[in-house]
């Protein structure tokens, strides 16, 4: 007689959650932080400065929510006690549609709900639905991850004889369990195959010894670099000179890093709000390598200066524009790619004047950047086809303008011996250990055909 309950239960879930929820994968800690960004922006205590009672309620509820989310990510947890929460939600673009409970004259309303979910995805959806916030960005997040799985770079898959004669261990065997964690592995530098195999072997041994700890990195990008920590963009950095103990400690601390990342994203949103909707971005190719803690400190200094010297930008007047924050500059500037370079300690009055006078030029530069990107992709495809290249790419430090100039000149050449090769556009000539040929983007006539 109970055989009809399962369809009924599914029907009830479909009324609460989107149609794609029941067949979607679980969220990682980093993805949950990003998915809840609209919620944090709507309830953060800093926006309730003139309402101390509501501010205190939101502060206490956020602390309890943070504990709940961290417990969900702990290996081996069974169940959590139902957690009642109350938030005062500000009116934002996402929750101001008609048909919803009206906001008070102060611009916020009270929302009460009880968490009794068992995974991050259902928790995130429940919170957003309870606050009448959109969940469509979670569907796109889910879709992007699955499409990223289908689109992968050429794997370095060597024949078994290579490992037999060189004595190296096959990294595909070591990382069999790590590869199941939906984790991306990459390198900060163009290290050779021997160096990479050694690093992969070390990570593989760590996975065999302490797989539960590594599960904290599910959904993250792991990058082998010079020091361990979390980068400003949320990548897990493994220092190649560190021992396993340091790596293990880092993986154990990831939930606390996710919490800091959540606060950093909110800080970016608060700065954007004060600057008329201008987006705060971090461009790895153009900025010094910073840890998450260093970048948060930089943002915090700039945000506090803005609070003390309110700049009267019209709300949303600068939407579509971008800025990066620097600690090594004293005057703001406009980059040729269209984003503003803003010093963290610049004078707010000068900043306002500079942004307002350069806003249209910034929009024009960004438009040209997008047009140049289209031309760059077309020239890369044309070069790959003409020279029958197996792989054609550039280093991140090579700009689109430089790449376009390089490709145009290459297409004027006849280079039949490039067939089947991997060609990298860089700033110097070299041949990497795995056989990739590097040439500078501004190669001189005659050098490319030697």
C-alpha positions in Angstrom: 0.0 0.0 0.0 3.0 2.3 0.4 4.2 1.9 -3.2 2.5 5.2 -4.2 4.3 7.3 -1.7 7.6 7.6 -3.7 6.0 9.4 -6.7 4.1 11.7 -4.2 7.3 12.5 -2.4 9.0 13.4 -5.7 6.1 15.6 -6.7 6.4 17.5 -3.4 10.1 18.0 -4.0 9.5 19.3 -7.5 7.2 22.0 -6.1 10.0 23.2 -3.8 13.1 22.7 -6.0 13.7 23.3 -9.7 13.2 20.3 -12.1 17.0 19.8 -12.5 17.6 19.4 -8.8 16.7 15.7 -8.4 19.2 14.6 -11.1 22.0 17.1 -10.3 25.3 16.4 -8.5 26.2 17.6 -5.0 27.9 21.0 -4.5 31.5 21.4 -3.1 32.2 23.8 -0.4 33.7 26.4 -2.8 30.6 26.2 -5.1 28.3 26.6 -2.1 30.1 29.8 -1.1 29.6 31.2 -4.7 26.0 30.0 -4.9 25.0 31.7 -1.6 26.6 35.0 -2.7 23.2 36.8 -3.4 21.9 35.7 0.0 25.0 37.0 1.9 24.6 40.3 0.0 21.0 40.6 1.1 21.5 39.8 4.8 25.0 41.0 5.7 25.0 43.0 9.0 27.1 45.8 7.5 24.0 47.0 5.5 22.0 47.3 8.7 24.1 49.9 10.5 21.1 52.1 11.3 19.1 49.1 12.6 21.1 47.6 15.5 18.5 45.0 16.5 18.2 43.6 13.0 22.0 43.7 12.6 22.5 41.6 15.8 19.9 39.1 14.7 21.6 38.6 11.3 25.1 38.4 12.9 24.0 35.6 15.2 22.1 33.7 12.5 25.1 33.9 10.1 27.4 32.4 12.8 25.0 29.5 13.3 24.6 29.1 9.6 28.4 29.0 9.2 28.7 26.2 11.8 26.0 24.3 10.0 27.7 24.5 6.6 31.1 23.5 8.1 29.5 20.5 9.8 28.0 19.4 6.5 31.4 19.3 5.0 33.1 17.3 7.7 33.9 13.7 6.7 31.7 11.0 8.1 29.0 13.2 9.5 25.6 11.5 10.0 22.9 14.0 10.7 22.5 17.5 12.1 20.0 18.8 14.6 17.3 21.1 13.0 18.6 24.6 13.2 16.0 27.5 13.3 17.3 30.7 11.8 15.9 34.2 11.4 17.2 36.8 8.9 16.2 40.3 8.0 16.5 40.4 4.2 17.2 43.6 2.3 15.3 44.4 -0.9 17.6 43.6 -3.8 17.1 43.3 -7.6 16.6 39.5 -7.2 13.9 39.6 -4.5 11.9 42.7 -5.4 9.5 41.1 -7.9 5.8 41.4 -7.6 3.7 38.8 -5.8 6.1 38.4 -2.9 5.6 39.5 0.7 6.1 43.3 0.8 9.1 44.9 2.4 8.8 47.3 5.3 9.3 51.0 4.9 12.9 50.4 6.0 13.5 48.2 3.0 13.8 44.8 4.6 11.6 42.0 5.9 12.0 39.1 8.4 12.4 35.6 7.1 12.3 32.5 9.4 13.2 29.0 8.4 14.6 25.8 10.0 17.5 23.9 8.4 17.2 20.1 8.5 19.0 19.3 5.2 21.7 16.7 4.8 23.8 18.1 1.9 25.1 21.4 0.6 23.0 21.6 -2.5 19.7 21.1 -0.8 20.8 23.5 2.0 21.7 26.2 -0.5 18.5 25.8 -2.5 16.4 25.8 0.7 18.0 29.1 1.9 17.6 30.9 -1.4 14.0 29.7 -1.8 13.1 30.8 1.8 14.4 34.3 1.0 12.7 34.5 -2.4 16.1 34.7 -4.2 16.8 33.2 -7.6 18.3 29.7 -7.9 18.9 29.8 -11.7 22.6 30.5 -11.2 23.0 27.2 -9.5 21.6 25.4 -12.6 24.2 27.2 -14.7 26.9 26.2 -12.2 25.9 22.6 -12.4 25.8 22.7 -16.2 29.2 24.4 -16.4 30.9 21.7 -14.3 29.5 18.9 -16.5 30.6 20.7 -19.7 34.0 21.3 -18.2 34.3 17.5 -17.7 33.7 17.0 -21.3 36.2 19.6 -22.4 39.6 18.8 -21.1 43.1 19.6 -22.3 45.2 16.9 -23.9 46.3 14.5 -21.2 49.9 13.5 -21.0 49.4 9.8 -21.5 52.7 8.1 -22.1 53.2 4.5 -23.2 54.0 2.0 -20.5 57.4 1.6 -21.9 58.2 5.2 -21.0 57.8 4.6 -17.3 59.7 1.3 -17.6 62.8 2.8 -19.2 62.8 6.1 -17.2 61.9 4.7 -13.8 59.1 7.2 -13.3 55.9 6.0 -11.8 52.7 6.3 -13.9 50.8 9.2 -12.3 47.5 7.9 -13.7 47.8 4.9 -11.3 48.6 7.1 -8.3 45.7 9.6 -8.9 43.0 7.1 -9.7 41.2 8.0 -6.4 41.9 11.7 -6.7 40.4 11.9 -10.2 37.0 10.8 -8.8 36.8 13.9 -6.8 35.8 16.3 -9.7 39.0 18.2 -9.0 41.1 20.1 -11.6 44.9 19.8 -11.4 47.2 22.5 -12.9 50.6 24.0 -12.6 51.8 27.6 -12.1 54.9 27.1 -14.2 55.7 25.2 -17.4 57.6 22.4 -15.5 58.8 19.4 -17.5 57.2 16.0 -17.4 59.7 14.6 -14.8 58.8 17.4 -12.3 55.1 17.0 -12.9 55.2 13.2 -12.5 57.0 13.7 -9.2 54.4 16.1 -7.9 51.5 13.9 -9.1 53.1 10.9 -7.4 53.3 12.8 -4.1 49.7 13.8 -4.3 48.7 10.3 -5.2 50.5 8.9 -2.1 48.7 11.5 0.0 45.4 10.4 -1.4 46.1 6.8 -0.5 47.1 7.7 3.0 44.4 10.3 3.8 41.6 10.3 1.2 39.0 11.6 3.6 40.9 14.9 4.2 41.4 15.3 0.4 37.7 15.2 -0.1 37.5 18.7 1.3 39.0 19.8 -2.0 36.1 18.4 -4.1 35.2 20.8 -6.8 38.3 22.9 -6.3 41.2 23.7 -8.6 44.5 22.4 -7.2 47.6 24.2 -8.5 51.2 23.2 -7.9 53.2 26.3 -7.1 55.9 27.8 -4.9 53.9 28.0 -1.6 51.0 26.3 0.1 47.7 28.0 0.9 44.6 29.2 -1.0 45.0 31.8 -3.8 43.0 35.0 -4.1 40.8 33.3 -6.7 40.1 30.3 -4.5 42.6 27.8 -5.9 44.2 25.3 -3.5 48.0 26.0 -3.8 50.4 23.1 -3.0 53.9 24.2 -2.5 56.2 21.9 -4.4 58.9 22.2 -1.7 56.6 21.4 1.2 56.3 18.0 2.8 53.1 15.9 3.1 52.4 17.2 6.6 51.9 20.8 5.2 49.6 19.6 2.4 47.5 17.6 4.9 47.2 20.6 7.2 46.1 22.7 4.3 43.4 20.2 3.2 42.1 20.0 6.8 41.8 23.8 6.9 39.8 24.2 3.7 36.4 24.6 5.4 37.7 27.7 7.2 39.2 29.0 3.9 35.7 28.6 2.3 34.3 30.7 5.1 37.0 33.4 4.4 36.2 33.2 0.7 32.6 33.8 1.4 33.4 36.9 3.4 35.8 38.1 0.6 33.1 37.8 -2.0 30.7 39.8 0.2 33.4 42.4 0.6 33.8 42.7 -3.1 30.0 43.2 -3.4 30.1 45.9 -0.7 32.8 47.8 -2.6 30.9 47.4 -5.8 27.8 48.8 -4.1 29.7 51.9 -2.9 31.2 52.4 -6.4 28.0 52.5 -8.4 28.0 48.8 -9.3 31.5 48.6 -10.7 32.7 45.0 -10.5 35.8 44.1 -8.4 37.9 41.5 -10.3 41.2 39.8 -9.7 43.2 39.1 -12.9 45.9 36.6 -12.2 47.9 37.5 -15.3 48.1 41.2 -14.4 48.3 41.2 -10.6 50.9 39.8 -8.2 50.2 36.3 -6.8 48.3 36.8 -3.5 47.0 34.4 -1.0 43.3 34.6 0.0 44.3 36.2 3.3 46.5 38.8 1.6 43.8 39.7 -0.9 41.1 40.0 1.8 43.3 42.3 3.8 43.9 44.5 0.7 40.1 44.7 0.0 39.3 45.4 3.7 41.7 48.4 3.8 40.2 49.9 0.6 36.6 49.2 1.8 37.2 51.0 5.1 38.6 54.1 3.3 35.5 54.2 1.1 33.2 54.0 4.2 35.0 57.0 5.8 34.9 59.1 2.7 31.6 58.3 1.0 31.9 58.9 -2.8 28.5 60.0 -4.2 28.2 57.6 -7.2 24.7 57.1 -8.5 23.5 53.5 -7.8 24.3 51.2 -10.7 25.6 54.0 -12.8 28.9 52.2 -13.3 27.6 48.7 -13.9 29.5 46.8 -16.6 32.8 48.4 -15.7 35.6 46.6 -13.8 38.4 47.4 -11.4 41.4 45.7 -10.0 42.9 46.7 -6.7 46.7 47.3 -6.3 48.9 47.9 -3.3 52.0 49.1 -5.3 50.4 52.1 -7.0 49.6 55.7 -5.8 47.4 57.0 -8.6 44.5 55.3 -10.5 44.9 54.5 -14.1 42.9 52.9 -17.0 44.2 49.8 -18.6 44.0 49.3 -22.3 41.8 46.3 -21.7 39.2 48.5 -20.1 39.5 47.9 -16.4 40.6 50.5 -13.8 43.8 50.0 -11.8 42.9 51.5 -8.4 45.5 51.8 -5.5 44.1 50.7 -2.2 45.4 53.9 -0.6 44.3 56.4 -3.2 42.5 59.6 -2.4 38.7 59.0 -2.7 38.1 62.5 -4.1 40.6 62.0 -6.9 39.3 58.5 -7.5 35.8 59.8 -8.1 37.0 62.5 -10.6 39.1 60.0 -12.4 36.4 57.3 -12.7 33.8 59.7 -13.9 36.0 61.3 -16.6 37.3 57.9 -17.8 34.1 55.8 -17.6 33.2 56.1 -21.3 36.7 55.4 -22.4 36.7 52.3 -20.2 33.5 51.1 -21.9 35.1 51.7 -25.3 38.2 49.8 -24.3 36.2 46.8 -23.0 34.2 46.7 -26.3 37.5 46.7 -28.3 38.8 44.0 -26.0 35.9 41.7 -26.8 36.2 42.4 -30.5 40.0 41.6 -30.3 39.2 38.4 -28.5 37.0 37.2 -31.4 39.8 38.0 -33.9 42.3 36.2 -31.8 40.3 33.0 -31.6 39.7 33.1 -35.4 43.5 33.5 -36.1 44.3 30.7 -33.6 42.0 28.4 -35.5 43.3 29.5 -38.9 47.0 29.0 -37.7 46.2 25.6 -36.2 44.5 24.5 -39.5 47.2 25.9 -41.8 50.2 24.3 -40.0 48.3 21.1 -38.9 49.3 21.8 -35.3 48.3 19.3 -32.6 48.0 22.1 -30.1 48.4 25.9 -30.4 48.2 28.1 -27.3 49.8 31.0 -25.6 51.1 31.8 -22.1 48.8 33.8 -19.9 51.2 36.8 -19.9 50.8 37.2 -23.7 48.0 39.7 -24.4 45.4 39.3 -27.1 46.9 42.2 -29.0 50.3 40.5 -29.0 48.8 37.1 -30.0 46.9 38.7 -32.9 50.1 40.3 -34.2 52.0 37.0 -33.9 49.4 34.9 -35.7 49.1 37.4 -38.6 52.8 37.2 -39.2 52.9 33.4 -38.8 50.2 32.9 -41.4 52.4 34.7 -43.9 55.0 31.9 -43.5 55.3 28.5 -44.9 56.2 26.1 -42.1 55.5 22.5 -43.1 57.7 21.0 -40.3 55.2 22.3 -37.7 52.8 19.6 -38.6 51.6 17.6 -35.6 53.6 19.8 -33.1 52.5 21.6 -30.0 53.3 25.3 -30.4 53.3 27.8 -27.5 53.5 31.6 -28.0 55.6 33.0 -25.2 58.3 35.6 -24.6 61.3 33.5 -25.4 62.5 30.5 -27.5 62.6 27.1 -25.8 61.7 23.5 -26.0 60.0 22.1 -23.0 60.7 18.6 -21.7 57.4 17.2 -23.0 58.2 18.5 -26.5 56.2 21.7 -26.7 58.0 24.3 -28.9 57.9 27.9 -27.5 58.5 31.0 -29.6 58.3 34.7 -28.6 55.2 36.6 -29.8 57.5 39.2 -31.4 59.7 36.8 -33.2 62.0 38.3 -35.9 61.8 37.5 -39.6 63.9 34.4 -40.3 64.0 33.1 -36.8 60.7 31.2 -37.0 61.9 29.1 -40.0 65.3 28.2 -38.6 
